[in-house]
Amino acid sequence: MGGSRGLDWRRILGLVAAVMLVFATQTARAQSASGVISEVIVEGNQRIEAATITSYLAIGPGDRYNRGRINRSLKALFATGLFADVSFRLQGNALVVQVVENPIINRLAFEGNKRIKDELLQAEVQLRPRVVYTRTRVQNDVQRIVQIYRRSGRFAATVEPKVIQLEQNRVDLVFEIREGPLTHIRKINFVGNKRYSDSKLAGAIATTEWRWYTFFVDTDTYDPDRLTFDREMLRRYYLKNGYADMRVVSAVAELTRDRKDFFITFTVEEGEQYDFDKVDIVAKIKKLDTALLEDQILTEEGETYNAELVEKTIEQLTFEVGRLGYAFVDIRPRVKRDRKNRKIAITYEINEGPRVYVERINITGNVRTLDKVIRREFRLAEGDAFNAAKLRRSRQRVRKLGFFDTVDVSQEKGSAPDRTVINVNVQERSTGELTFGAGYSTTESLLGNISLRERNLLGKGQDLKIAVSISGRRQQFDLGFTEPYFLDREVSAGFDIFRTKTDFQDESRFDQAVTGFRLRAGFPLTEFLRTDVNYTLSNDSIENVPSDASIFVKSAQGEELTSSIGYTLTYDQRDDALEPSEGSLYQFGQDLAGLAGDVHYLQSRFTYGQYFPLTDDVVLSLLFKTGYIVGLGEDVRLNDRFYIGGGSFRGFAFRGIGPRDSSTSDALGGNFYYVGGPELTFPLGLPEEYGILGRVFSEVGSLTVNDDDGPTVTDSAAIRASAGVGLSWRSPFGPIRIDLALPVLKEEEDKTESFRFSFGTRF
């Protein structure tokens, strides 16, 4: 019995073992089958192909299901920015990828923006029509728009994106903008300044406090970039005045709770003031005579230390050494600071610099002006050996075009150590001029004129002028055109067509009519010297002479043909042709009439100008003009003589001085004149953005020598003089000029004029 029970027990154990073995085998097979992915199914996609989606997956058919790979696949799909939602699930042996695509932007719009145009906002945001919409991109663009408004001084501006759902998974995106008021600078504070007052330092920086009358400038709004610039301006101000150890500790801008104003606080450490000690030049270049460079040194022993003078001295030395033929120089100031005695000794060390060549010249900022107009003024070309003197001269020539408000020239490293890239950034100014002029005197009342001129026609540097003068006394028409580089050569060519009828009844008792044309050409002789030649043919007439006019005027009545040829030599070293601040001008010209026609004379003219920059903003100028005309076998006609006064001699009326018929007071003109004097131009303490300058001037001159001889002719060679003040304003409406002058020396028969003004606009 015990044996039978033992037999049964073994059978039971065997049966259980067999069942467990079969179960384990089936379970292993099932687990093996379910762990391998047989296919990938993509659901929910509308625009994006399934193959594109599966290409981003880190798992595919034949791979075992793995949570790590699923996570990587999820991140990869979200990183594309194409999907709003992604999920994975197993469906049997198939891996199902469920996606929700991000919509496509159908239209992008801005609402509520009045101060900033749509074009500027569109250029800043990253989203565009037909681009995938994502919340992250929208928020980034919101921040960009807010930053634009903050840079323009509107820190209260808010931007709210609105999404309009459309069919086919498309959306319209609208940025609703509330611009808010301007956030002004309420107060600028300085901490740590003992040597200079707050008002002095405020004048040294670009940021200004808000005032009710500062509606023409934007420097009274907070700009973080401008604040960084102000830190450098403060540092330069102190370095210019001898404080070599000065540093700006911090510049903090605090926004008020109502987000309407800013408080700016600059914290400075001034340090001690230094003087220049011994100044010397050491040249490491053979055969370079340093004695030829001593007059270029602007830093003198005993004077207050000035970092700007050190920089200018290096510039002038570099320019002069380059002019002497050494193109590759490296000038470095070796500074020895004596803190105990507060002195700084400087040695300008001139080393032979590495040979560097111009790899490329980049020109930016010129919207209208063609590149070639700027490049042809450069004295350096790509591939030339770099020369600092030529680079400086190139900058001067571009500035003298008069087409740009600013011309910034900088260098950067090229593709190799011996290569340099020159970057030229310009800011174009309005070159079209629609000018109105007016004047007033007790004898002439109001005068007016209008002229239309484009000095940079089609961006080619061509000059086109149409002038029409319409007033009670003058009807004038001028048409002129100049091509500065005729046939792409450094030769200017142009013409003028003119018709003028002028009422000189108040001054000389006659009307003058001139009709004719002029052909012009010019070319440089040297870097600073050029010559211009011209031919003029005109029909001149004196008419409408009353019966009680001077006998000399009556005898000149009639018309004659004038055929003349002339030339002008100009030596011009001014830094700017329109608003010079330094340099000199010499000009001599002659006209010979008599090649044909009825008139024969030789006229000579000379002009001299010198400009001295006393400071960065104050300019002293000296200007002198003279002229002489002599008849060739005949007397000089009234309409060919010189007449000065008005704009040519402030303080005196037009044709107000010179030979005159004492019985009729008719101005008869003179054969010889001179006029000139100093003028000091300076800022009035207002923000530079206003463009308001004051002037103090004085002029002396005379007009004499007349061909008419008789007991009634008054011809005095006595010196006349005047003095006055003036105001120039580059207003938003155009340039405005006001002069108030009083005669200091005058003759009894002279006519005076104390007040003149002119105004105009540019486009």
Secondary structure, 3 states (H helix, E strand, C coil): CHHHHHHHHHHHHHHHHHHHHHHHHHHHHHHHHHCECCEEEEECCCCCCHHHHHHCCCCCCCCECCHHHHHHHHHHHHHCCCEEEEEEEEECCEEEEEEEECCEEEEEEEECCCCCCHHHHHHHCCCCCCCECCHHHHHHHHHHHHHHHHHCCCCCCEEEEEEEEECCCEEEEEEEEECCCCCEEEEEEEECCCCCCHHHHHCCCCCCCCCCCCCCCCCCECCHHHHHHHHHHHHHHHHHCCCCCCEEEEEEEEECCCCCEEEEEEEEECCCCCEEEEEEEEECCCCCCHHHHHHHCCCCCCCECCHHHHHHHHHHHHHHHHHCCCCCEEEEEEEEEECCCCEEEEEEEEEECCCCEEEEEEEECCCCCCHHHHHCCCCCCCCCECCHHHHHHHHHHHHHCCCEEEEEEEEEECCCCCEEEEEEEEEECCCEEEEEEEEEECCCEEEEEEEEEEEEECCCCEEEEEEEEECCCEEEEEEEEEECCHHHCCCEEEEEEEEEEEECCCCCCCEEEEEEEEEEEEEECCCCEEEEEEEEEEEEEEECCCCCCCHHHHHCCEEEEEEEEEEEEEEECCCCCCCCCCEEEEEEEEEEEEEEECCCEEEEEEEEEEEEECCCCCEEEEEEEEEEEEECCCCCCHHHCECCCECCECEECCCCCCCEECCCCEECCECEEEEEEEEEEEECCCCHHHCEEEEEEEEEEEEECCCCCCCCEECCCCCEEEEEEEEEEEECCEEEEEEEEEEEECCCCCCEECEEEEEEEEC
